[in-house]
Every structure is written in C-alpha cells, then in structure tokens.
C-alpha cells in the first residue's frame, strides 16, 4: 500500500515499485536461495523511495532541473525511508537497503558514500534494476529506450556506478529480464 501511494504521487503510471522489486529478485536468486534474505531484498526494493513521501511537491514534481538547495532536500529521502521502515519489526535488512539504494560502487553515491561490498547486496542489485526500469519506461520528457540501450548503459557503468559481480548476474539472467521488461511484468511468477 505504501509503495502504491508513492507511485501514484510521483509516477505517471504505477507499478514501478512492484516491477523493480520483482526484477531485483531475479538477480538476488543468483546469490541466495534463503527465503528470509530474498524477502528482505524484495521489501527493500519495493519501498526504496518511500522516503520521497516527505519531499514537498515543489521539489518532487518539479518539471525542470533542481537547484543545489532542492537537491539537498531530495537527498534526504533514503534516510527518511530508513527511519520509517526500520520501525517495522523484522524489516531491518530491508531498511538498510532503502538507506543505501542511492550509493554507488565507486563511493560517489549518497547518503554515506559507501563503496563496493560495504553497500548491502540488495542495494547493489537494485541499482542496476532501477536504471534498467528507468531507461525502458516512458517519462513525461522522453520516450522509453529499448532493452539493448539500457544494457549498454549498465555495462558502461560496471565498476563505477555498479558492482561488476551484480552486472555479471544481470548478464546471466538476461533472457528472463528481457522478457519481463518487454512484458512490463510485475509478477514474481516468471
Ligand atoms: Fe531513490
């Protein structure tokens, strides 16, 4: 319900959160078959941007580029989301993924500038899927690009923005992910 509320506010169409949660699980299966681990990764991906509920409309929905002051406000969303979700019993690992979902492999992300293995696995996997979903979805200011364009971008950013091991999992699961992206699938049944 929380994820759908956020999608309804921020996105033209819903289902972004469900899609990225489902597609992140495709990568996560590569690293773990532990259902408790997978469940936390699913919830972390599903609720990654939930802290944006606290961002004012004038910033969240601004059509043009943000000012440095507005960016500073926008960059509070991982910590806000962490605070909310870490209050829920047994959601600690999901909350850590939410806190770290804007981090980058090379340490240039936020809020803490974590690098490499210091970033929770779920957040490293999610980062690839979020880029895939963003590039293959229509936005008000541009049309969706195809799967191959998104793949090229992910490969280009392997080792800087993205964990190379996570990119390897992405390549290994490519057939499934391509089908899911083409179908705009948000079910976990594939
Ligand atoms: Fe975010």
Boltz pocket constraint, residues with backbone or C-beta under 6 A from the ligand:
constraints:
  - pocket:
      binder: B
      contacts: [[A, 48], [A, 49], [A, 77], [A, 101], [A, 102]]
      max_distance: 6.0
